[in-house]
Amino acid sequence: MSPEFVGQAAQAATVMKAMAHEGRLRVLCYLSEAGELSAGELTHRVGLSQSALSQHLSLLRAEGLVATRKEAQSVHYRIADPKIRALLSALHDIYCPDFVVGQPAESHCER
């Protein structure tokens, strides 16, 4: 195995580990769908407490999966890398093929 392959495998494992929590995956799915959401909007949509969401967003940001933009006192989050968006799109196609963007959260994929 080449050193480059080993490095790429380690990077992929880090991304997958960050996505391996249901709450973080929901955050990423909502961001992928909406493009950008404030922390308050995410709290409402994802259904996590503010402190739990904050911890998940901190980890996702530290791992480079999300980026932020501050506007007044609000922090807005978005997917940081097109590769992450492509990975989320592939997961969506596999696990939620019948989901239509804009449906209420209750009708999101439940597998």
N, C-alpha and C positions, 0 to 999 in steps of 0.2 A: 504494500500500500504506500502510495506516495505521501509525503508530508502534507501536500496541499489537500489531498482527499481527507486525511485525518483532521485537518483544521476545519474543513467544510462540514464534516460529520459532527464535530464538536459544536460548531455554530448552529447547525440544524437542531441538534439535541437541546441546546440552550433555548432556542425559540420554542420548540415543542414543549419543553418543561414549563416555560412561562404560560403557554396556552393550555396546559393540562389541568387547569382548575376551571370548573364550570362557570363560576362567577366571572373570571377573567375572560373566558371565551365569549360569554354573553356581552361583556363590555366591548370586546373587539368586533363582534358581529354587529352590534348597534352602531359603532363608529364606522364600520365598513359600509353599512346601509345609509347612514345619515351624512357621512363625510366629516362632520365636526359637531361635537356636542359639549355643552358646559358640564361641569361636575354636577350641578344641580339637576340638569336634564338626565344625566346618566343615573343618578341616584333614583329618580322617579321611574325610569324605564327598566333598570336592571333589578330593582327590588332588594338592594343591599343597604345596610345602614351606611350613613355617611362615613363613619370611621373605617368600616370594612372596605368600602369602595376606595377610600383614600389609600389604604394599604395596597390594594390591588393595582391601582393606577400608578403608585410609586414604583412597584416592581416592574410593571409594563414599561414605564418610562426609563427605568434604570437599564432594562434589557434592550432598549431601542425600538420597541414595538409601537409606542405611541409618542407623539410630540405634542407640545403645548403652545398655546398662544394666550397671553394675558390681555384682557380687555376690562378696563376699570378694575373692579374687585372680583371679576369672574375669570376662571381659568377654563379655556376651551381645549378639548383634546381631539386628536385626529390620528389616523394610522400614519406611522412615520415612514414606511417603506413600501413601495409598490409590490415588492416580493411578498410582504405580509398580506397585502390586499389580495394578491393572486392565490395565496394559500387559503385564505378565508373563503374566497370564491369557490375553490375546489371542494372545500369541506361543505359549503352550502349546497353545491351541486350533488354531492353524495348523500348528505343527511337531510336536506330540506328541499328536495326538488320541486315540491308543490307550493312552497311559500311564495307569496306575491308581495313585493315591496309595498309598504303602506298599509298592510293588514295590521289590526290591533295586536299587541304583544301576546295576548292570550291565544292567538291562532298561529303563533310561530311554531316551527317544527318541534315536536315533542317525542323524540325517539330516545 
